[in-house]
Amino acid sequence: MSGEVKYTALVIFYSDTEAVVRVKYYANGADKVAGYICSYKDFQKADGTTDKYLNGYDAYIVRGPSGSSYSADNFYLKNNGGSFKAYTADDNAFSSGDFTQVMKPMLYWVELNPEAMTKGYLDDYFLEGEELLQLLMYMNKGELSFSVPNNSVTVLANGMDGQSVWAAVMDSKTKTSYSEQRIKESTEFPSEWIKSQWANGFYISTFDYDESKKTFVVLMSKGSGRGPQSWRKSETFPKEWVSEKWDDGYHITSMMYGDGNWYLAMDKNTGFGTQRWRTSYDIPRDWMIDSWNEDYAITSATYGNGLWALTMTKGSKLGAQTWKTDASYPFEWIKERAEKGYSITTITYGDGMWLVVMTKNPTNTTNRSSTQYTDLPISWILKNAGY
């Protein structure tokens, strides 16, 4: 409290010594939100001993009338066996010296239960679409929703590169036509979530399984023009179901293997022509070459239960293709091929190696990929999407 104004701060520690702070308050007839960074800083008390306080700096107005300003707060905390007693003084009251001589007690300082950090709660402190808001929602609920100003995710694949890592690929919005995308990570395949997203016009565009964390990741996109969509879980490759769906005008669009089961997604209105699939203990090189010679292109691939599974499609509008397998993610090869006009269209990992497929045609745009993250590269995705 300061006079008649009540300030409520949300302090989010991203390391042991640093935090992001958002402060909401009502002043001069307007709701306002300020933001700044805090980091622990040493100070010397009047008795000569050294202590630490949270030093706030670089304050700015997140929400409020133009011309508003805010002076960053500084905090001093005492941990009383799990409960906290907190004190504060802003930069106008303290610049140096003994912080305890100018600080004032705060009404409370509590550690929030993560379950309390709902979208509704966080909306009080963040603007819609802020990257940090999206990251917090993903950390708390395993869900991410973002519009596509510039680039959209086209491939997500989990594999090993010294450790469990995620490969992510993004393409220009002009190529994919996606307007919005949503990601869900969960320990169980999120069938009910998928159903709810179908109702909102989203369709599965890729999925994979993180063997290290034992979690499923599903990416759904809006604006593809495809649909309706169907998916199937099966202990064996669901060849009879695929044939039935082909007869009904569906085409395979995504495949994965996880937690002892095959998962396939099939869509209508893909614009695809004839499809064929093959499972094999080894990558079916001769079958791939023969299919290329008949104007088929690789449109999906996965590995599971000791088998490679590939789908090849006519009428996919994909041009000449090239592929590579490597125990390490083949960054240099990808760079070389990209310089020749190829872009990544399929990635999977199995039998101790990455399989990367790149495609060349007049509509291709240079895409970008990353495998530097043991978790899904949410921050990288949001940055490259245009946030």
N, C-alpha and C positions, 0 to 999 in steps of 0.2 A: 504494500500500500504506500502511496505517496500522495498526501492530501486526500482528495476525494477519488483519486484514480486507483483502480486495482489492476496490478500487472500479474499475469500468469505466464510463467516461463516453462517451455519444454526443452530440456537439456538432453542431447543425444550424444553419448560418448562413442567416438569411432576409434579411439585408442585409450590406453590407460591415462594419458595426460592431455588429450584434446577432445573438444566437443563442439557440436553445432548447436546453437541456441536460437529458438524462436520465442518471441514475447508477444502475447496478445493483450490489448488494452482498449479502453474506450475513453477518448478525450476530445474535447471541443466539438462534440456532436457527431463524432465519426468513430467507427470501428477501425482499429489499426493493428498491424502486425509488423514487428521489427525483427531483423535477423543479424547475427554476428557469430564470430568464432571465439571460443575460449580455450586457453591452454594454461596449465599450471606454471606458476612463476614464484620464485623464492622472494621472501621479504624478511627484513630484520625487525624483530620486536624491540620495544623500548628497553627490555631487560637484557638485550644482546643476543638472545636466541634466534634461530632461523626457523621460519615456517613457510607454508605455501598457501597461495590463494589462486583461484581461477581468474585469470586476466582476460576480460572481454575486449575485443578490438574490431575495427572495421565495420561498425554498425551501419545498417541501411534499412530503408523502409520497404517491406515486402508488399504490404497492402495499406492503403490510406491515401488521403488527398495529396495532390502534388504540393511540393514545398514543405512537407512534413520532414522532421528529422528525429534522430534518436541517439542518445548517448549510451554506449555499451555498458552493461552491468559487469561487476566483478563479484565473485562469491567466495565465501570462506565456510568450510564445512567441518563439522565435528561429528564423528561416527560414535554413537553411544550404544555399542553392542547391537548393531543392525538397524537402529533408528538414527535419523540425522537431525542435527540442529544446524540451521543455516543462517548466514548473515550476508548482507550485501551492501555495496556502495557503488554508485556509477562513476564514470570517468570525470564528471564534474566535481565530485566530492573527494576523489582520491587519484593521485598521480604517482606518489612515491612515499616511502617511509613505512611506518607501522600501520598496516591495514586495520588491525584490531582497534585502533584509536578512533576510526571514523565509521566503521561498519555499523549497520543497524540490523536487528533481528528480522527474519522473514517469518511469515505466518506458518509455513510448512515447507518441507522438502521430502518427498516420498519417491520410492522406486516404483515405477509403474509396472503392473503386470502386462506382459506383451499382448495378452488377449484384449486389453483395453484400448490398444492402438488400432482402432477400426478406421475405416475410410472416413466416417462421419466425424470422429474425434480429430483426425489429422487435418481434415479440411479447415479447421479453425486456425491452423498454423501455416498452411501451405496453399499456394495457388494451384489450380487444376493443371496437370501436365508437367509440374516440376519434376526434374529427374530424381531428387531426393525423396519426394513423396512416393514415386513409383518404386524406388529401391526399398523403402520402408514397408510398403504394402507387400512386396515380394518376399522380403525377409520374414514377415509376420504370417502371411497367408499362403505363400508359395504361388501367388498369382500376380501377373503383370498385364496391364492393358495400356496400349499406346497407339496414337494415331501415326500416320506415315507421311510426314512432310516431304522427305527426300528419298530415303532408302528403306527397304523392307527385308525381313529375314526370309531366306529361301531354303537354307539348309541348317539343320542342327544335328550333330553327330557326336556321340561319346566314344572315346577310345583311349589307348595308352600311348604316351610319349614320355617315357621315364616314370610317369605317374598318370593317374586317371585325369583326362582333360576333355574339354568340350571344343569341338570345331564348329564355328558359326560362319555362315556366309550371308552377305547382304547384297541386294541388287537395287538398281534404280527403280523408283516408283513407276517410271514410264514403261518399264519392262514388265512389271508384275501387275500393275493396276490395283494393288491392294490399297485400301483406304485406312484400315485399322487392323491391328493384330493383338492377340492375347496368348499368353503363355501360362501353363499350369504345370507345377511340379508336385508330385505326391507319391506316397509309398504304395498306393494302390492305383490301378489304371482308372482314370477319372471319368467313368462312363456317364455318370449323372451330370457332371460339369459339361461334358461334350454335348449332351442332349440339350442342356440349357443354352449353350452357345449356338447350336443349330437354330433355335427359336429366334435368335438375334441376328441371324444372317451370316454367322461365322462357320467356316468349314476347315477340317483338319488339312493343313498343308505339309506338315512333317511331324514326326515323333521319333523318340528313341528312349533307350533305357540306360541309366547310369549304373553300371555293375558295381562300382565302388560304394556308392551311397544307397544302392537298392531303391532307386526312385525312377518313376516314369516322368517324362517331359513331353508335353503335347503343345504344339503351336497351331493356333487356329487363326484364319485370316478372313477378312471381309472385303468384298469387292472383286473377287476373282471371276464372277459370272458363272461359276460352277454350281452344281447341286441339282437334286438332292444328293445326299451322301450316306454311305453305309459302311460299317466296319465289322470285323470279325476277329474273335480270339479263338485260337485253336492250338492244341498240343502238337499237331502235325500240320504241315503246310496245307491250307484249306482249298485244295484244287477243285473240288466239286462245287464249293460255294462260289469260287471265282468264275467257273464256267456258267453257273446259273446267273450270276450278275452280268457277265458279258452278254448273255442272251437277252437280258433286260435293258441293255444299253449303258451299262456302267463300265468304267475303266479303272484299273489299279492306279492310284496316285501316290500312295505311301506304303512302305513296308518296314517292319521292325521285329526284333525278337528280344524278349525280356522276361525274366522270372519264369522260364520254362515254357513259354508260349509264343506262338507267332501272332502278330497283329497286322492286319491289312486294312487299308481304307480304300474304298472305291467310290467314284463320282460319276454322275451323269453330266452332260453338257460340257465335256472337256474339249471337244473339237478333235479328239483323237480318232484314229482309224483302228485298224486291226492291232491286237496286242498278242504277245507271246511271253511265257515265263519259263524259267529253267532253274531247277535246284541241282547242285552238284557238290561233291566233296572238294573239288578244286574249282578255281575260277574257270568257267567254260569258254576259253579263248576262241576255239574254232567255231562254236555256236554263235558267239558275239560277232565274229568276222563275217560269217555267212549271213547273219541277220542284217549287219550293216550293208552288205552287198545287195540286200533286198529292200533297202531304204527304211529299215527299222533303226531306232535310236534308243540308247539306254535311258530309261526314265525313272527307275528306282532300283535300289539294291540294298541287301542286308545280309547278315550272317547269323546263324543260330543253330544250335544242336549239331554242330559239325558240318553244316551245309551252307554254301553260298546260295543266295536266291536273287535272281535278277529279272527285271521286267524290261522288255523292249517293245517299242511302239512305233507304228506308222502314223504319219500325220501330226506329229508332235511339234512341228515347226523348228525342231532342233536340227542343226546342220552337222558338219563333219565333227567327229568325236575322237578323243584320245584319252587314254587312261593310264594310271600308274599305281603299282602297289609298292609299299615301302614300310619297313618296321617303324620308321620315324615319319612324322608328318612332312610331306615333300615340299617345303616352302620354296626351295630354289627351282624345282621343276615347275611349280605353279607360276612362279614369276616369269620364267622363260616362256611358258605357253601363253601367259597373259600378254606378253609383249608381241606375240604373233596373232592376237585377236581372239584367244580362247577365254572362256569364263567357266567357273566351277558350276556344275549342275547336279552332281551327286557325290556324296561322301558317305562311306560306312567303314566300320572297323571289324575285323574278325580274323581268327586264326593267326593272331600275332602281327597283323599288318593293316595299314590303311589302304583303302581302295578309293582313289579320287578320279572322277570322270570330269573332263572339261570339253566344252562344246564351242564350235565356231559357226556363226551365221551373221548375216547383215544386221540383225536387230540386237545383237548382243551388246551389252555395256560392260565395262570393266567392273568386276565385283571385288569384294574384299573379304578376307577371311582371317580368323584368329584362332589359335589353340593355346593361348597363354594362361588359361584359366582352369583351375580344378573344379570350380563351380560355373554355372551358366554365366556368361559374360554380360550381365544385365546392363551395367554401366556402359560398356562398349557398344551394345545394341542401341541404347537410347541415344548415345552420342552420334552414332552413324545414321540413326533414323532421322536426325535433324533437331534434337533437343539442345 
